[in-house]
Amino acid sequence: MGENRLAGQKKLCYGAYAMEITILGSGTSTGIPMVGCTCPVCRSSDPRDRRSRASLLIAHNGHKILVDTSTDLRTQMLRQQVDRIDGVLFTHAHADHINGIDDLRGFHFLHRRLVPCFGTEATLARLQAGFRYVFVRDEGATHPPLLEPVEIDGPFELFGLRIIPVPLEHGTGSSCGYRIGTFAYLTDCSAIPPASEHLLHGVHTVVIDGLRWSPHPFHFNIDAAIAAARTIGAIRIILTHLTHEVSHADGARLPAGVEFAWDGMHFGVDPEQAPLSRD
C-alpha cells in the first residue's frame, strides 16, 4: 500500500502538480565545503555534496515564494535563474537563514514592488532591528522599503495557497515550519510538538532537518528526523540542512522513501489541502 502511494507520488512529481518546489540550499550554517576543511565530503567531486545554506523556493500560479533569505541567496538566485520574488516566508532569525536579505535589493531595483514577508512576532522583530533599511524608509534614504512585514499567528492565504505555520522546537529556541497542502518544510528543528503533529497529519512529502548521523542538541539527526517524519505519516522524506558528516553517496544507507536533498533539487507537490488526520 505504502509503495503504491509512493509510486503515485513520484509519477505526479513530474509535471502533474500545480506547485513546484526547488531546494535552493541544502546545507548547514557553515555551508559545504566548510572553510578550512579537507575532509572527504568537503573535497568531494560530487556536485550534490556542495551545499549552500538552507532555503527553498515555491512556484505556484505564476508566483514565486522564497522561504528564508540564506547567506548564499545571491548565488542561489543566479544559479536557478530566478527573475523575481513575490513573497518571503521566514522560519526563524538565525544568521544563516536571514543574512542574505540584502540580496533582495536587486529584484527591487528592477520591479520597485513592496514584497510581503511573513514570520512570527519574534522573528520579524529581530529582522527589523537588524535590517531596518529593508522595512523603513528613513529620511534621506535613497530607496523605499523592500519588504512589508506580516506577523503570522495561524493559517493564512497567499497567492491562492493556504499556508499553515507549524511551530517547532529548535533546541532551547524555536522555529516555524510551513505546510502547504500535502507538502511541509520543517528546517532547523529538534522536536515536533504534539499540537504541531496534528497540523502535519496527511502530509505526503516533507523536507525536514536531518543534520548529520550523530546526535545534536538543536537539530534532528538523520534517524530522529526519519522517525519524526514517519510519525506524521509522510510518504516521501527529504533530509536537508546537512553537514559535512554526510556524503550524498550515503543515501544508499537510507531506508526506502527517504533521500538527501541537494542544491537545485526540483519536484512537484499537491497544493490542495489534505485532511488533517491520518489514513
C-alpha positions in Angstrom: 0.0 0.0 0.0 2.8 2.4 1.0 4.9 1.5 -2.1 1.9 2.1 -4.4 1.2 5.5 -2.8 4.9 6.5 -3.2 4.9 5.4 -6.8 1.9 7.6 -7.5 3.6 10.5 -5.7 6.7 10.1 -7.8 4.7 9.9 -11.0 2.8 13.1 -10.2 6.0 14.9 -9.3 7.0 15.1 -13.0 4.6 17.8 -14.2 1.1 16.9 -13.0 1.1 19.1 -9.8 0.5 22.8 -9.9 3.1 23.7 -7.2 6.8 23.3 -7.8 9.5 23.1 -5.1 13.2 23.9 -5.6 15.7 23.2 -2.9 17.9 26.4 -3.2 20.2 25.3 -0.3 20.6 22.0 1.5 23.5 22.7 3.8 24.0 23.6 7.4 25.1 27.0 8.7 28.8 26.6 7.5 27.9 25.6 4.0 29.7 22.7 2.4 32.6 22.7 1.7 33.3 24.3 5.0 36.2 26.8 5.1 39.5 25.2 6.1 38.2 21.7 6.0 39.8 18.9 4.0 37.5 16.0 4.9 36.3 13.7 2.2 32.9 15.4 1.8 34.4 18.9 1.6 36.8 17.6 -1.1 34.1 15.6 -2.9 33.8 15.8 -6.6 30.0 15.0 -6.4 28.2 18.3 -7.1 25.4 17.2 -4.7 28.0 17.4 -1.8 28.4 21.2 -2.5 25.7 22.6 -0.2 24.8 26.3 0.2 22.9 27.5 3.3 19.3 26.1 3.7 16.5 27.8 1.7 13.6 26.9 -0.5 11.6 28.3 -3.5 7.9 27.6 -4.1 6.4 28.3 -7.5 2.6 28.4 -7.9 0.2 30.0 -10.3 2.8 32.4 -11.7 4.1 33.5 -8.3 7.4 32.7 -6.6 7.7 32.4 -2.8 11.0 32.3 -1.1 11.5 30.5 2.3 14.3 32.2 4.2 17.0 34.6 2.8 20.0 32.4 3.3 23.6 33.8 3.4 24.0 32.4 -0.1 20.9 33.9 -1.6 22.5 35.8 -4.5 24.3 32.7 -5.7 21.2 30.7 -5.4 19.1 33.1 -7.4 21.6 33.3 -10.2 22.1 29.6 -10.3 18.3 28.9 -10.6 17.7 32.0 -12.9 15.0 33.4 -10.6 13.7 36.6 -12.1 11.6 37.9 -9.2 10.4 37.1 -5.7 6.7 37.8 -4.8 6.7 36.8 -1.1 9.0 35.6 1.6 8.4 33.2 4.5 10.8 33.2 7.4 11.4 30.2 9.6 13.4 31.9 12.3 16.1 34.6 12.6 19.4 32.7 12.8 22.1 34.2 10.7 22.3 31.5 8.0 18.6 31.9 7.3 18.4 35.7 7.1 21.7 37.3 6.3 21.1 37.2 2.5 18.1 39.6 2.9 20.1 42.4 1.3 20.3 40.5 -2.0 16.6 41.1 -2.5 17.5 44.7 -3.4 18.4 43.6 -6.9 14.8 42.5 -7.6 13.5 45.7 -6.1 15.8 47.8 -8.3 14.1 46.2 -11.3 10.5 45.9 -10.2 10.0 48.5 -7.5 7.4 46.4 -5.6 6.9 46.1 -1.9 7.0 42.4 -1.2 5.2 40.9 1.8 7.2 38.8 4.2 5.8 36.6 6.9 7.2 35.4 10.2 6.5 35.1 13.9 6.5 38.2 16.1 9.9 37.4 17.4 11.4 36.7 14.0 10.1 39.9 12.5 11.3 41.9 15.5 14.9 40.6 15.0 14.7 41.2 11.3 13.5 44.8 11.6 16.1 45.5 14.3 19.0 44.1 12.2 17.9 45.3 8.8 15.9 48.4 9.4 16.5 49.9 5.9 14.8 46.9 4.3 11.5 47.7 6.1 11.5 51.5 6.8 12.5 54.5 4.6 14.4 56.8 6.9 14.8 60.5 6.0 17.5 60.8 3.3 17.3 57.2 2.2 17.8 56.6 -1.5 15.3 53.8 -1.9 11.9 52.9 -0.5 11.3 49.8 1.8 11.8 46.4 0.1 9.6 44.2 2.4 6.3 44.6 4.2 6.3 42.6 7.4 3.3 40.5 8.2 3.1 38.7 11.6 1.7 35.2 11.5 -0.4 33.6 14.2 -2.2 30.9 12.3 -3.1 29.8 8.7 -3.2 32.4 6.0 -3.7 32.8 2.3 -1.0 33.8 -0.2 -1.5 33.8 -3.9 -4.2 31.2 -3.8 -2.3 28.9 -1.4 -3.4 28.1 2.2 -0.2 28.2 4.3 -0.2 26.7 7.7 2.6 27.8 10.1 3.9 24.9 12.1 5.6 25.7 15.5 8.8 23.7 16.0 11.3 23.2 18.8 14.9 24.2 17.9 16.9 23.1 20.9 16.2 25.7 23.6 14.7 28.0 21.0 12.0 27.7 18.3 11.5 27.7 14.6 8.5 27.8 12.3 7.8 25.2 9.6 5.3 25.6 6.9 2.7 23.3 5.5 1.0 23.8 2.1 -1.4 21.1 1.0 0.4 17.7 1.1 3.8 19.3 1.4 5.7 20.6 4.5 9.1 22.3 5.1 10.5 21.7 8.5 14.0 23.0 8.8 16.1 23.8 12.0 14.2 21.6 14.4 14.9 19.1 17.2 11.3 18.2 18.0 7.8 18.5 16.7 5.4 19.4 19.5 2.2 17.2 19.7 0.0 20.1 18.7 2.1 20.6 15.6 2.0 16.9 14.7 -1.8 17.3 14.3 -1.2 20.2 11.8 1.0 17.8 9.7 -1.1 14.7 9.5 -1.9 14.0 5.9 1.4 15.4 4.6 2.8 13.2 1.8 6.2 15.0 1.1 8.3 16.5 3.9 11.6 18.3 3.7 13.0 18.0 7.2 16.1 18.9 9.1 18.4 15.8 9.3 21.6 17.5 10.2 24.0 14.5 10.5 24.3 10.9 11.6 25.4 11.7 15.2 23.0 13.5 17.7 22.9 17.2 18.1 21.1 19.3 20.8 19.5 21.8 18.4 18.7 19.6 15.3 17.3 16.3 14.4 19.9 13.8 13.4 19.1 11.6 10.5 17.5 8.7 12.4 15.4 11.1 14.6 14.3 13.1 11.5 13.1 9.9 9.8 11.2 8.8 12.9 9.6 12.2 13.3 8.5 12.3 9.6 7.1 8.8 9.9 5.1 9.8 13.0 3.2 12.4 10.9 2.7 9.8 8.1 4.9 11.3 5.4 5.5 9.1 2.4 8.4 10.9 0.8 11.1 12.1 3.3 13.8 14.5 2.1 16.6 15.4 4.6 18.1 18.9 4.4 20.4 21.2 6.4 23.1 18.6 6.1 26.7 18.9 7.5 30.0 17.6 6.1 29.4 14.4 8.1 27.0 13.4 5.4 28.1 12.3 1.9 25.4 12.2 -0.8 26.6 8.7 -1.5 25.5 7.7 2.0 21.9 7.8 0.5 22.4 4.1 -0.1 22.2 3.7 3.7 18.7 5.3 3.9 15.5 3.3 4.1 13.0 3.3 1.2 11.2 6.6 0.8 14.0 8.6 2.3 16.5 10.7 0.4 19.0 13.5 0.8 18.2 17.0 -0.5 20.7 18.6 -2.8 21.1 22.2 -4.2 18.8 22.6 -7.2 16.7 19.6 -6.4 13.3 20.2 -8.1 9.9 18.4 -7.7 6.2 18.9 -7.8 3.7 18.6 -5.0 0.0 18.9 -4.5 -1.0 22.4 -3.2 -4.5 21.2 -2.2 -5.1 20.7 1.5 -5.2 17.1 2.6 -7.4 16.2 5.6 -5.8 16.9 9.0 -5.9 13.3 10.0 -4.1 10.1 9.1 -5.5 7.4 6.9 
